[in-house]
Amino acid sequence: MIMWISGFVGLIAGIITGLVVIHFTTRGVKKTRNESYDLQKSQSALRDHQEELCDYLRKSMKLLENLERDYQNLYRHIDQGANVLRDRLVGESKIFNDSNRDIEREQDQISIHLPRDYPIHTSSILHRRERC
């Protein structure tokens, strides 16, 4: 009978020891499982952020290309307009030169006396000296 009791005590001691060992080892497994889940979650968030950043940069690049194209079109338009105006002015410069000469002759003949906005001699109160 003692053999049965010592066997039963050994069985219970083995079960308790096994439970303690399993408890401590499964806690590490649970912690590892949680860390693995957090890692996958973080990697997923990082990929989403990278995709958003790539989309943003792609849109920005497209906008900059449009801006560059519009700037080049504006520059060409201004250049063409300046060339057209310059060609017109070269042809019309004779007209301007003739009309400028006529205006200069008329101004030479007319003497203009501009009115003065201030009197020649001032008689203001500020120049009077008060005697004590």
C-alpha positions as CSV (number, residue, x, y, z in Angstrom):
1,M,0.0,0.0,0.0
2,I,2.9,2.4,0.7
3,M,3.9,1.8,-2.8
4,W,0.5,3.0,-4.1
5,I,0.6,6.1,-1.9
6,S,4.2,7.0,-2.9
7,G,3.1,6.4,-6.6
8,F,0.1,8.6,-6.1
9,V,2.1,11.4,-4.4
10,G,4.7,11.2,-7.2
11,L,1.9,11.5,-9.8
12,I,0.4,14.5,-8.1
13,A,3.9,16.1,-7.7
14,G,4.6,15.4,-11.4
15,I,1.3,17.0,-12.4
16,I,1.9,20.1,-10.2
17,T,5.5,20.4,-11.6
18,G,4.2,19.9,-15.1
19,L,1.5,22.6,-14.6
20,V,4.1,25.1,-13.2
21,V,6.5,24.4,-16.1
22,I,3.7,24.8,-18.6
23,H,2.5,28.0,-17.0
24,F,5.9,29.6,-17.2
25,T,6.6,28.4,-20.8
26,T,3.2,29.3,-22.2
27,R,3.5,32.8,-20.8
28,G,6.5,33.3,-23.0
29,V,4.6,31.8,-25.9
30,K,1.7,34.1,-25.3
31,K,4.1,37.1,-25.1
32,T,5.8,36.0,-28.3
33,R,2.4,35.6,-30.0
34,N,1.3,39.1,-28.9
35,E,4.6,40.6,-30.0
36,S,4.3,38.8,-33.3
37,Y,0.8,40.2,-33.7
38,D,1.9,43.7,-32.8
39,L,4.8,43.4,-35.3
40,Q,2.5,42.4,-38.1
41,K,0.1,45.2,-37.2
42,S,3.0,47.7,-37.2
43,Q,4.3,46.4,-40.6
44,S,0.8,46.7,-42.0
45,A,0.5,50.3,-40.8
46,L,4.0,51.1,-42.2
47,R,3.0,49.7,-45.6
48,D,-0.2,51.8,-45.6
49,H,1.8,54.9,-44.7
50,Q,4.4,54.2,-47.4
51,E,1.6,53.8,-50.0
52,E,0.0,57.1,-48.9
53,L,3.4,58.8,-49.0
54,C,4.1,57.4,-52.5
55,D,0.6,58.5,-53.7
56,Y,1.2,62.0,-52.3
57,L,4.6,62.3,-53.9
58,R,3.3,61.0,-57.2
59,K,0.5,63.6,-57.2
60,S,3.0,66.3,-56.2
61,M,5.2,65.3,-59.1
62,K,2.3,65.4,-61.5
63,L,1.3,68.9,-60.3
64,L,4.9,70.1,-60.6
65,E,5.1,68.7,-64.2
66,N,1.8,70.5,-65.0
67,L,3.2,73.7,-63.4
68,E,6.4,73.4,-65.5
69,R,4.5,72.8,-68.7
70,D,2.2,75.8,-67.9
71,Y,5.2,78.0,-67.2
72,Q,6.8,77.0,-70.5
73,N,3.6,77.8,-72.3
74,L,3.3,81.1,-70.6
75,Y,7.0,81.9,-71.4
76,R,6.4,81.0,-75.1
77,H,3.3,83.1,-75.2
78,I,5.0,86.1,-73.8
79,D,8.0,85.6,-76.0
80,Q,5.8,85.4,-79.1
81,G,3.8,88.4,-78.0
82,A,6.9,90.4,-77.4
83,N,8.3,89.5,-80.9
84,V,5.0,90.5,-82.5
85,L,4.9,93.8,-80.7
86,R,8.5,94.5,-81.4
87,D,7.9,93.8,-85.1
88,R,5.0,96.2,-85.1
89,L,6.9,98.9,-83.2
90,V,9.8,98.7,-85.7
91,G,7.3,99.4,-88.5
92,E,5.6,102.1,-86.5
93,S,8.7,103.7,-85.2
94,K,8.7,106.2,-88.1
95,I,5.2,107.3,-87.1
96,F,6.3,107.8,-83.5
97,N,9.4,109.6,-84.5
98,D,7.5,112.0,-86.7
99,S,4.8,112.7,-84.2
100,N,7.4,113.2,-81.4
101,R,9.3,115.7,-83.5
102,D,6.0,117.6,-84.1
103,I,5.2,117.7,-80.4
104,E,8.8,118.9,-79.6
105,R,8.5,121.7,-82.1
106,E,5.2,122.8,-80.6
107,Q,6.6,122.8,-77.1
108,D,9.6,124.8,-78.2
109,Q,7.3,127.5,-79.6
110,I,5.0,127.7,-76.6
111,S,6.4,129.1,-73.4
112,I,4.7,127.6,-70.4
113,H,4.5,129.4,-67.1
114,L,3.4,127.0,-64.4
115,P,1.6,128.6,-61.5
116,R,3.3,128.5,-58.1
117,D,1.6,126.7,-55.3
118,Y,3.3,128.8,-52.7
119,P,3.9,132.6,-52.2
120,I,7.2,134.1,-52.7
121,H,7.3,135.8,-49.4
122,T,5.8,134.2,-46.4
123,S,4.1,136.1,-43.7
124,S,3.2,133.4,-41.3
125,I,2.8,133.6,-37.6
126,L,5.6,131.2,-37.1
127,H,8.2,133.7,-38.2
128,R,7.0,136.5,-35.9
129,R,8.8,136.8,-32.6
130,E,6.9,137.4,-29.5
131,R,8.3,139.7,-27.0
132,C,8.0,139.0,-23.4
